[in-house]
Amino acid sequence: MRRCEVAWLPTDDERWSAYVTDGEPPELAFFCPACAEREFGDD
């Protein structure tokens, strides 16, 4: 899984998304809107 280096600021209009990983133990991974679209599509 590739991740960008975009910084998220609380004042940004676009919101990041959190996804649970398939690893053991499962962890939260946060993605900017562009990376979430690239990794997970239009869900």
C-alpha positions as CSV (number, residue, x, y, z in Angstrom):
1,M,0.0,0.0,0.0
2,R,1.5,3.3,-1.1
3,R,0.8,6.4,1.0
4,C,1.4,10.0,0.0
5,E,3.0,12.7,2.2
6,V,0.1,15.1,2.1
7,A,-0.5,16.8,5.5
8,W,-4.1,17.1,6.7
9,L,-5.1,20.3,8.6
10,P,-8.3,20.6,10.6
11,T,-9.4,23.6,8.5
12,D,-9.2,21.6,5.2
13,D,-12.5,21.0,3.5
14,E,-11.5,17.5,2.3
15,R,-11.6,14.9,5.0
16,W,-9.4,11.8,5.2
17,S,-10.8,8.3,5.6
18,A,-9.8,5.6,8.1
19,Y,-9.6,2.0,7.0
20,V,-8.9,-1.1,9.1
21,T,-5.9,-3.1,7.8
22,D,-5.9,-6.9,7.1
23,G,-2.8,-7.3,9.3
24,E,-2.5,-9.0,12.7
25,P,-3.3,-7.2,14.8
26,P,-5.6,-5.0,12.7
27,E,-4.6,-1.3,12.7
28,L,-6.2,1.9,11.4
29,A,-4.7,3.4,8.3
30,F,-5.6,7.0,7.2
31,F,-5.8,8.0,3.6
32,C,-6.2,11.4,1.9
33,P,-9.1,11.5,-0.6
34,A,-6.9,10.9,-3.6
35,C,-5.1,7.9,-2.1
36,A,-8.4,6.4,-0.8
37,E,-9.8,6.6,-4.3
38,R,-6.7,5.0,-5.8
39,E,-6.6,2.2,-3.2
40,F,-10.3,1.5,-2.6
41,G,-12.2,3.0,-5.5
42,D,-15.5,4.7,-5.3
43,D,-17.1,2.9,-2.3
